[in-house]
Structures are given as C-alpha cells and as structure tokens.
Amino acid sequence: MRVLTAQWGSASRVSPKTDVVTGEGSEAGESADVELLAKPMFIYVTDGAEQGSFDKIEKVVLDDNKVLVGMKAFKCVKMSPSDVNDDPLLSGHNKSKDTRYFLFVSRDYKKVTALTGAKVKAKTVYKTMKKFAAKAYKTKFDKNVSATLKLLIEFDKINNGLKILSEKEKREGADISKAEAKKIAKEKEELTKRQKEADALRDKLLTFELKTVKKTA
C-alpha cells in the first residue's frame, strides 16, 4: 500500500545568518528582514550508531503512514548531536541525555520544539506536525493527509489489478485468444487511466499552500 518513502536531507546548521530576535548580523543602518524557511523543518537528530536488530524509531515512528505523508509538508533533515549543540538556534532544547530525538522549527525560526524520551512516538510526532503545519500553511494539513492515506488504497488496487493481468498474460502466452487479449488490453487501459488520475490527485493533496508571512524590521 506504500507509495511514499521517507526522504532525508542533511544539515550542519539551521540558524539564519541574521538573528531573528535582535537583528544582529545585519549591516549598520539597515533593517533586519526576518528570514523564512521554504517549509517548516523536521529534524532527526541522530549519532548514526547501530541500534540492534529492531530500531523502534526507524521501524515504528518514522515508518508510520501518517508521519510519512506529513513529512511532505516539511523540510526533513538529519543532524548530528554535536552540530545541534553548536547551532545557536537549536542548542539547549534537548533537556534529556538522548542522542536521538526530533526537533521542529517554524518557518520564521521563532518556534523550536524538541521531542525526546517518551515523546518520540508516531502519535506525538504527527500531533506536532499538525501544529507547525497550521502555522505555516493555508492548506488543511490533517485533511489532506487523511485524503492521501485513503488514496493509498486506490494505488494498491491499481497495482494489484495490473499485476494480476500481467500474470494472466504470462500464463496464456502465445495461446491467448484475440478476445482475451483485447479484454486484458482494455482493462489495462482503464487501470492506467485510474493511475494517472490518482497520481494527479496525490500531487494536488501534497501541495501545501503557504500562508503569507509579513516581514518586519
């Protein structure tokens, strides 16, 4: 049923060049416009250490369907604990001793939320996604995620249908009748049309319209 996979970038620093509170870093006599991220950020802080045969974060939390779909509304990056500690914006938010946890950063850099310990679970990650998405987008995040999850069922049906038809063609081989071949071709054409319609709807659902953020001096 899965048509989505987690796609992670990497980063060594998140803090903007200009301090979003004090304006420090701007040229003398100039106003400091607030820098904005293209999307809110979802940061997976990890030291890259092996976690044994079963990694709960990788196999449960980050493999959750809602989380996977929700990630499309975020800039998702992995950072090392040391890089986070060296980052002026991010350092100090992890109050635990965890070396693996999550950070969320708003587009204007003014809100940073850390999920550590017991909060590192799919339900909490998705709930935090909703909060940051609500601030960033006009699009109804939860509604679009739910619609996308329903659409996954349609993709599943299409893929299974195409697989069955291909296997049938293979079984029949050169002995397939013209009528049967015509029937299979028609069914494939219908499934291909459904595939294109589903692709278009998925792309529409995963396009999140940003809110206008007024830049202040």
N, C-alpha and C positions, 0 to 999 in steps of 0.2 A: 504493500500500500504506500510505501515511502517514495515520494518524488522529490524530497528535499533532503539536503545534507548540510551539516554544519560547515561553514566556510570561515576560517580564521585568518586574519592578517597578523602582523606583529608590530610592536611599537616599543621604543625605548624611552619615550617621553610623550606626555599628553598635555602638560601645561602650555598655555598660549604664550606667545612672545611678550605680550603686554599683560600685566597684572589686571585681572578683570575687576578688582575692587579698588585698588589705589591708582591705577593708570600708570604705574611705574613701568618704564621701558619705552614710553612714547617720547618723541622729540620735544624739547622745550618750546613752549608757546603753542603746541598742537593739542587738540582734544584727543582723548583716547577712545576710539570706537571699540565697542565690545566685539571681540572675535567670536565667530559662531562656527560650530561644527556642522558639517553637512547633515549628520544624523546624530542622535544621542549615542553614547558609547556603552558597549557591554564589554567589560574587560575580564578575562580569565587569567588570574594571577596564578602562575604555576612555576615550580622549580624544575619541572621536567623529569622528576625522579620516577622510577618504576613503582607501580602500585600493586604488584602481585597479579594473581590470575583474574581477579574481578575488581574493576575500578568503578565504584559507585557513581562518582561524578561524571565519568565519561559514558558509562553504560546505562545509567538511570536518569540522572539530572539532565545532561546535555543531549540525551537521545530521546527525550520526551517530545511527542509530536507538537504540542503547543509551544514549547520552547524553541524547537526547530523552526516553526513557522514564524514565531515572534522575532527571531533573530534577523529576519529580513528587513525589519524596521530599524535596525541598529548597525553601527559600525562596530564589528566584533574583532577584537584583537587579543592576543596573548602577550603578557608581560611577565618578566621575572620579578620575584620579590625585591631584589636589590634595585632594579630600575624603578619600581613603585616607591620604594623608600627614598630614592634620590629625586623623585618628582615633587616639586613644591605643592602642586595641587592635590596629589594623591597620598602623600605620606601622612601617617598619623591616623588614617581612617580605620585601619585594621587594629582593633583593640585586643585581638587574640594572638596566639602564637602560631596560628595556621600559616603554612607556606603555600596552601592552595585555597583560594577563595575568589569571590566575584566583586567587581566594582562597577557601578553605573555612574555615568557622567552626563549631565544635561548639555544641551547644545550650547548654552551660554557659559558653561563651565561653573555656574554658581551652585549647582547641587551635585554632591557626590555621596553615593550610598554604598556601603560595604555589606556584603552578605558573607558571614563567616560561621563556623561551627554548625549548630543545628539549623541555621537559616539556609544552608547550602542544600536546598532541595527544590525539585521542579516547581512545586506549588508556589513557593516563595519567590523563586526567580521570575516566574510568569507574572505574579502579582506586582512585582517591582517593575517589570517591563511595562505593564499597563499604566503605572503612574508616570513613568518617564515619557511614554508614547503620548499620553494625554496632554502633556505639556508641550510636546514638540509638533504634534500633527492635528490637522483638521479632521483627517480620516478617523473613523471609529475603529480603533485598533482591535479590540476584542471581537467586534462584529466581523471584521474581515478575516481574522484568524479562524474563527469558528466556521465561516463560509469556506475557507480554504481547506479545512480539515474534512468537511463534507465532500468537497471536490476530489479529495484523495480517493474516495470510494469510487467515483466515476473513472478516475485514471486506472484503478485496479480492475474494474470491469472491462475497460477497453483493452488493457494489456492481456488479460486472461482470454478475452474473445479472440484477439489476434493470434495468440499462442495456440489456441485450440484449432483455428483454421489452418495455420501453418502445419501443425502436426497431422491434420486430416489430409492436406495436400501431399505431405510426405508419405503417408501410408498408402494413398491411392496411386501415387507415382504416375507412370505412363498409362495406366489402365483407367484413369479417371475419365468419366464421361463428359461430354461437352456441356450437358445440362448442369452437372455437378460443379464443373469448373466455373461456369457462368454464375452459379449461385454463390460460390465462395468468393469470386471476384466482387460481386455486388455487396456481400456482407463486409468484405474488407474495405470497400469504398465508403460504406456507411460508418464503419468504425474509425476510419481515417478522418472523416468529416467531424465526428464527435471529438476526436483527439485534438484537432485544430481549434474547435470551439472551446474545449476545456483548457487548452494552452492559453488562449486569449483571455479567458475569464481568470485564470490563475495570475497572469501578468497584471491584469487590472486590479485584482484583490491585493496583490503585493506591491502596488504603487501607492505610497503614503504621501498625501499632500501636506506639506509643511505649513505651519502657522507663520504669519508674518511677525518677525521679532524686531521691534524698534530699537535701533542702535542709539545709545545715549553717550553723551560726552562725559 
